[in-house]
Amino acid sequence: MSLTVIKLGSSVVADDAGGLRHEGLAAICATVAERHALGERIVVVSSGAIARGIATLRLPERPSAIDQLQAASAVGQGRLFREWDDLLARHGLLAAQVLLTLYDLGDREAFVNARRTLTQLLAFATVPVINENDTTTTDEISFGDNDLLAAQIAIMIGADRLVLLTSTDGLFTADPRRDPNARLVEEIHDVEQALSEHDVGATTSSLGTGGMRSKALAADMAGAAGIPTVVASGLRPEALRRVLAGEPEGTRFVAGPARWSSFKLWLRYAKQPHGTIEIDHGAARAVTQADSSLLPVGVIGVEGDFKPGDAVDIRHDGRIVAKGISGYAVGALRRVMGQRTEQVLAALPGSPAEAVHRDRLVVL
């Protein structure tokens, strides 16, 4: 039984005036129902709450003030979910509204609880419809129009594939609206290479916040978990049907074997850093090449305001080389940095031997 996460951008859910694209959403729900009947489990990540609120409030354009965006989301979210609920109900499917914040992804306990909830909703044969809880957080506004959220959800629940629906047919060699010679890139094996070779900018609709770059980064994130991604048009009903049937459509980001464990994927992509630890050359070699823990002796500087259990970036020679969970508060680590283990334990009895243990560290 396969599991697919389908993300719809604002331009797929709503037109430029903020009105819902009823026919398009109905076609997408019909396709979801077809796959559901075949035993496939589907999770929907839907943008469009802010766009829907803008239209309902009759605002002349998308606001730039955070409180206005949050208010628009509060007005639009319920109306958006009602549309999903009604359209899925026509096919005998039960929708389940799930609103998440960055905290739910960055806190390990909350992350695990969210995963359990989604797993149970899928066991109940519902279709979870997920969006960022914009009214209590500003993260969605810089979150890439839910592209990265969708990738994190895919990683969280161990999805088999991620589908990002947008207003274009996929990733092009250049912006097709500006360059008539732009060609669709059908398959990508190396996201970094694709980003450097092609004109992949952050161009988006007037009501959205994402762009093709955020989709490529989301695909790279999912690929680290061994999850392939397809970016395709959400404005052509047959496109999603072809993608879910495994037929060539849009741009396919090929994923290799999963590179990290579930915990380290969470640490790498969901856990926000609270500071930076600067390390010397020996420590950098030990951490990145010898799979070793980071000891206080290798620390030459600390920045930020973190406590034990917070994530920190680990930097060497101006470059972030790893990320991990600190065993120390910033003040304590500053006090013992550069000291050998016996000196550390003498100065701070009961302290951990490692500034960052290797089991709680991911090399970048």
MIPA-58128 format. One line per field, with one value per residue (C-alpha): residue number from 1; x negated, y, z negated. Coordinates in steps of 0.001 Angstrom, whole numbers, plus 500000, padded with zeros to 6 digits. Layout:
N
n <- (NUM:...)
u <- (X:...)
v <- (Y:...)
w <- (Z:...)
END
This chain:
364
n <- (1:2:3:4:5:6:7:8:9:10:11:12:13:14:15:16:17:18:19:20:21:22:23:24:25:26:27:28:29:30:31:32:33:34:35:36:37:38:39:40:41:42:43:44:45:46:47:48:49:50:51:52:53:54:55:56:57:58:59:60:61:62:63:64:65:66:67:68:69:70:71:72:73:74:75:76:77:78:79:80:81:82:83:84:85:86:87:88:89:90:91:92:93:94:95:96:97:98:99:100:101:102:103:104:105:106:107:108:109:110:111:112:113:114:115:116:117:118:119:120:121:122:123:124:125:126:127:128:129:130:131:132:133:134:135:136:137:138:139:140:141:142:143:144:145:146:147:148:149:150:151:152:153:154:155:156:157:158:159:160:161:162:163:164:165:166:167:168:169:170:171:172:173:174:175:176:177:178:179:180:181:182:183:184:185:186:187:188:189:190:191:192:193:194:195:196:197:198:199:200:201:202:203:204:205:206:207:208:209:210:211:212:213:214:215:216:217:218:219:220:221:222:223:224:225:226:227:228:229:230:231:232:233:234:235:236:237:238:239:240:241:242:243:244:245:246:247:248:249:250:251:252:253:254:255:256:257:258:259:260:261:262:263:264:265:266:267:268:269:270:271:272:273:274:275:276:277:278:279:280:281:282:283:284:285:286:287:288:289:290:291:292:293:294:295:296:297:298:299:300:301:302:303:304:305:306:307:308:309:310:311:312:313:314:315:316:317:318:319:320:321:322:323:324:325:326:327:328:329:330:331:332:333:334:335:336:337:338:339:340:341:342:343:344:345:346:347:348:349:350:351:352:353:354:355:356:357:358:359:360:361:362:363:364)
u <- (500000:498280:498395:498284:498093:499665:499016:501024:499673:501827:501968:503492:506054:507102:507063:505332:508389:508361:511409:511229:510677:513675:513482:509769:510050:512994:510900:508019:510377:511752:508216:507489:510646:509547:506175:507790:510045:506913:505548:503235:503103:503074:502086:502881:500881:502962:501933:504556:505923:504458:505586:509089:509151:507971:510881:513418:512246:512232:508699:507301:504010:502007:501043:497436:498104:497849:500962:503041:501746:502586:506058:506627:505578:507977:510830:509806:508688:512133:513595:510715:511091:514858:514214:511903:514330:517280:515411:513927:517280:518794:516602:517326:514017:513624:511273:509332:508019:504490:502795:499111:496538:492764:492777:494626:491824:488865:489783:489030:491915:494403:492989:493507:497021:497911:496586:498695:501798:501267:500571:503831:505787:504474:505394:508922:508886:509272:507554:505557:505575:502621:501732:499469:501235:500653:502681:500174:496906:495205:493206:495454:494886:491191:491687:491803:495589:495665:493164:490729:493591:494811:491316:491082:494493:493364:490283:492315:494739:492342:494118:493313:493466:494010:495987:495759:498523:497925:499119:496410:495637:492478:488962:487718:484250:485435:488635:490999:493000:489946:487834:489519:486565:487103:487327:488942:486388:487919:485582:483122:480588:478572:480565:477536:476350:479831:480043:476678:477344:480892:482573:484549:485781:488443:490981:494508:498070:499359:501032:498325:495021:493098:491346:489505:486398:488313:489721:486236:485046:488076:487244:483656:484920:487252:484509:482314:484981:485102:488408:488749:490515:492482:493232:496183:499085:502063:504076:504370:506481:504832:501352:501918:503614:500579:498128:499953:500174:496382:496503:494027:495259:493639:490180:489139:486479:484856:484064:481264:481094:482017:478881:479881:482016:485418:483936:481098:483472:485550:482426:481160:484360:486872:484917:484048:480543:480192:476521:473192:470163:466865:464388:460733:459269:458736:462285:463635:461740:462909:466561:466835:464488:464144:467779:466639:468384:467457:465464:465014:461285:462033:464288:462723:465806:469539:472306:476004:478123:478633:479152:478676:480987:481014:479755:476601:474749:471152:468831:465241:463299:466432:468487:471261:470016:472501:475534:476220:477894:475749:474969:474112:475594:473728:472166:470943:469459:467736:466201:464714:464031:460508:460101:459476:462085:460400:460186:463834:465016:462908:464325:467932:468494:471287:471065:471132:467809:469121:470163:472242:472531:472084:475503:477063:475093:475542:472706:473629)
v <- (500000:503179:506533:509828:513417:515863:519565:522271:525801:528888:529362:525886:526359:529939:532258:535631:537251:534738:532816:529059:527009:524771:522690:522079:521077:518815:517062:516628:515162:512755:511569:511210:509102:506884:506194:505741:503055:501269:501164:504176:506442:510166:513172:516629:519728:522663:526283:528915:529986:533472:533794:532699:535182:538005:537365:537025:540253:541934:543220:544853:542894:540540:542445:542758:543282:540094:540730:541307:538088:536204:537735:536809:533253:533083:534109:531829:528609:527364:528187:526415:523255:523241:523077:520102:518412:518850:517741:514638:513749:513512:510448:508976:510152:511759:514741:515550:519070:519258:522591:522525:525081:525051:524183:520952:520011:521313:519832:516111:515112:517236:515865:512275:513073:514673:511600:509325:511404:511358:507626:507022:509261:507218:504014:505408:505781:509557:512076:514467:518019:519897:523565:525813:527413:530950:532669:531739:531633:533660:530712:529891:533329:532478:528719:528473:528316:524985:523240:522544:521733:519110:517604:517448:515786:513235:512484:512402:509722:507802:508598:506718:509846:513586:515450:519249:520765:524239:526557:525417:522038:521524:522899:524610:525579:529210:531071:530003:533202:535249:532944:531244:528835:527482:523679:521393:519418:515952:514325:515598:513501:516309:519235:521435:520993:521760:524932:526103:525212:526512:529841:528599:531665:532432:533692:533016:534222:537400:535381:532800:532850:529990:529448:526770:527117:526173:523157:522035:522416:520476:517715:517673:517362:514490:512853:512658:510340:508278:509837:510775:514007:515108:518751:519017:521222:521376:523266:520304:517564:514801:515739:514457:511335:510581:511234:508921:506251:506405:507905:510575:514008:517190:517115:514035:514385:510980:509911:507577:505485:507254:508939:509414:507892:509349:511177:512678:513712:515505:517113:518183:519674:520368:521335:525038:525985:528336:529066:528168:526266:527082:524177:523721:521675:518524:518521:519152:516138:513958:514967:514879:512006:509772:509754:511054:513130:516780:517260:520594:520509:521077:524094:527497:529719:529810:532145:532465:531594:527873:525375:521602:519921:522826:522407:524212:524669:523449:525660:525342:527901:529920:526934:524988:521378:519730:520261:518676:518716:520521:518828:522190:525617:528377:529784:526426:525496:528855:528187:524791:525131:524143:521972:518240:515902:515533:519319:519700:517156:518821:522248:521099:517771:515727:517419:515276:514389:515455:518933:517163:513375:511663:509983:513443:514975:515034:515873:518288)
w <- (500000:501188:499441:501360:500181:502657:502170:503932:504270:503864:507645:508007:505240:506094:509087:509086:507474:504619:505797:505399:508552:507869:511047:510686:507037:507877:510526:508084:505461:508071:508809:505082:504767:507667:506056:502645:504120:505370:501823:502014:498994:499733:497631:499009:498112:499269:499525:500254:496866:497152:500784:499808:496948:499191:501542:498728:497106:500545:500094:503251:503102:500928:497740:496646:492924:490871:488789:491935:493476:490306:490197:493839:493055:490103:492389:495253:493549:492511:495916:497644:495591:496101:499842:499416:497044:499417:502545:500927:499336:502839:503305:499887:498409:495005:494771:491595:491000:489574:488812:487942:486849:487015:483309:484092:486454:484445:481059:481100:478816:480765:484025:482883:481641:484975:486773:484595:485267:489027:488950:487098:489464:492373:490538:490257:494079:493906:496169:493963:495346:493861:493802:491775:488827:490089:487366:484650:486567:489269:490581:493552:494974:495460:495699:499491:499858:497979:500276:497445:495101:497568:497779:494001:493811:496406:494308:491088:492283:494518:497787:500966:503122:502984:505640:505829:507951:509312:512085:514526:516094:514048:513834:516982:518146:517823:516987:519838:519394:520347:522490:525487:525717:522216:522122:519575:517550:517376:514855:512259:510372:508754:507342:506668:510236:511581:509520:510832:514471:514869:514187:511178:509375:506810:509337:508133:508478:506855:504101:503440:501599:503165:506452:508353:506197:503049:504896:505915:502320:501086:503576:502317:498749:499626:501655:498547:497136:500326:501411:505124:506010:509059:509824:512218:513247:510941:513538:515918:514296:516294:515017:511478:512779:514962:512128:509721:512426:512824:516311:517521:516464:515205:513664:511740:509030:508684:505117:504140:500977:497735:496408:492765:490027:489178:486191:488195:490978:488359:486902:490321:491681:488907:485816:485830:484574:481617:481985:483568:482303:484020:484136:485011:487862:485801:484526:488027:489344:486435:486828:490613:491476:488415:487229:483861:481220:480801:477611:475803:476571:480240:479649:480300:480142:479439:480569:479825:476813:476438:473649:473410:475917:478359:481914:482963:486227:486154:488155:489326:491301:492122:493338:491584:491587:489223:487032:483689:480297:477742:474442:472892:472342:474145:470949:469723:473099:473357:469945:470861:474590:475558:472453:472327:470869:467458:467142:468141:465560:462875:463701:464182:462364:463878:467255:470400:471972:475385:476444:479140:479128:482479:482184:482008:484850:488609:491001:493778)
END
